[in-house]
């Protein structure tokens, strides 16, 4: 979630927030323009090689982060805007997509320093006519977005499934062996502020299907510091309680956006695999949002996974080759079994291809010299293994 989205969301919500009586079609067109402006494809790659297409057709691709539920377009329809929908997931061979709920985003967003005193998701909720229960409750926003995902699955006729348990995952993968035109999703929460001031809502959120939570997004929370916050402190006592309760429920801790101190604290306390769902590596893009080699090693030591992002702040470039360079570096540090994909599709960041264009990354990884077994692991098998290990049983 970037400054571009902040500015556009302000515009999208300002009319409603100011009490102007705009008709629904006007608001719909305004939100659509926001999406078209923010979810750009920067440098579409050339058509992938035949070798890449042949390999990609055998992969079970998994991506660990997309914000596609937020804006509310119909994800069963192949869209002309945004980065992801069910038809494009199927075209691109995406077997499993993590859909994140971002419930609060400060104005004038930046990667260095933000506080929690403003919120542009409120403006988006008003402009998009979310139900009143979501206007002042971050927990209700997360539950509303989970409901969107559930209705998507119900309307899909079986083409899209929501995965909440190990048994769900095994049954879905078995069915997909016979029919590759199936796809699925797992739900995540981007920032534990969605829980409210304590852990009393955790069970309701787990019941709604959320299986990954990060302690902070773009500002410090009661649970831990953000890489983009003011204090950038570590995991708080409440955050340590959250980690313990998440692990007992089969919910993965995600340290994407976490401060250095919070990452260190999580890695020191975790007893189950830790994920950085969408990030970069400082070796190819040196900024506070990305991970050092020591942090890569720490996540790998938990049995966890690092999802490499597709946008320029994560990779240091705007093409598929830049993503491949970051992946190859991470593989060189921690081995291919702990690296995955974390696109940030529909997260208001520019990316070089949408979900249908994912074979371009397979091509770039081949060009970068990664062997086919490593490509297979990075593109999805690592994430499938992690979910098989961490998801709760029925």
C-alpha positions, 0 to 999 in steps of 0.5 A: 500500500503506497502513497499513490493509493493514499492520494487516490483513496482520499479522492475516492472517499472525500465526496462521501466523507464530506457528505456530498450526495453523489449517486452510486454510479458516480462513486462506482466510476470514481473507485474504478478510476482509482483502481486503474490508476493504482494497479499498473503494469509497468513493463510487460515482458515479452512472450515467455519462451516455450521452455518456460511455458512447458515448465510453468504448465507443470507448476503449482504456483502459490503467491503469499500476498494480494490485496484484491478483496479491498476494492470490491470488483467482481473477482469471478470476472476477467478484469480490464483493471487490477492485477488479479481475478479468478480467471487470470489466476487460472490462466497464470497457473496460480494454484493458491493465493493468499488474500490479505485484509488491509483494514487501516492505512494512514494518509500521506503513506511512506515507507519511513515514518507513519502514525495511526492518527489518520485512515484512508480505508474509512474513506474507501469504505464510505465511497464503496458503501461498505455496511455501517458496522465497518465504518468505525470497527477494524475487526468488522472490516476484516470480517466484511472482507472475509465475507467477500471471499466466502461469497466469491467461493460460493458463487464460483461453482467450485472453481475457487475454494477457500482453504482453512484446514489441512484437510481442505488443502489436501482435498483441493490439491487432489481435485486440482490434479484432475482439473487444473482450472481450479484455484483457491485462496487463504485469508490473511490480516495485514496488521494486528490492529484489526483485532482491536485493543486485545485478543478478544476478537482472535477466535472470531477472526480465526473462525472467519478463516484467517490463517496468517496475521502480521503484528503491524502494517504501516504504523506501530500497534499495540502488538509490535513495531512497524518498519514504517512506524514512529517508534519502530519498537519490538514485539510488545507483551500483548504481541507475545501473547498474540504469537503464542495464541496464533501458534496454538490455533494454526495461524502463521505469524507474518513479519512483512512490514515489521520493524527490525526489533519486532522481527528479532523478537518474533524469531526469538520467541516463535516455535512454529514457522514464520513467514515474511509474506511480501518483501524484498532483500537488502542485497538488491534493494537496500531500504528499511522495508526489506530483509537483511541476509541475517533476517533471511537466515532467521526466518529459514531457521524457523522452517519459514518462508520469505515471499519475494515481492514484485514491485520496485521497492522490493526488487530494485527494478521494474521488470521480471528480471529484477524479481528473479535477481532478488529470488536468486539472492535469497536462494543463495543465502537460505536455499531454495526451500525457504523462498516463495512469491509475495507479489503484492498484486492489487496493493497499489504498487506497479508490477511487471505482470498480472496473475495471468502473466506469471509464466514470465517469472518462470522464464526470468528464473530460467534466464537467471540460471535457477535449476528447474527443481528450485524453480518448482519449489520457489514458485509454489511447492514451498508454500504448499508444504508450509500450509500443509504443516501449519494449517489447523486440522478439522 
